[in-house]
Amino acid sequence: MGSLGSLNNDTALFSDHEDTIQCLSWSPVTNHLAAASWDCKVRIYDVASTRSARAVAALAAEAPVFSCDWAEVSY
């Protein structure tokens, strides 16, 4: 039977989600984490090297959000 990994490097997110988080996605260029939820929102967190997270944005949808990802935008 395999052993569980250490929780020492985990980061706790704020409990501002009103329902289950369905998907997480790390930004490829910043320390931002997107969290898609059944509460019809995607929240963006800034995760510091000290493993603390602070909410920096929230996007509302009309239905539960099952997936999220980052896209590079060229101007």
PyMOL commands that set and color helices and strands:
alter all, ss='L'
color gray80, all
select strands_A, chain A and resi 21-26+32-37+41-47+53-60
alter strands_A, ss='S'
color yellow, strands_A
deselect
rebuild
show_as cartoon
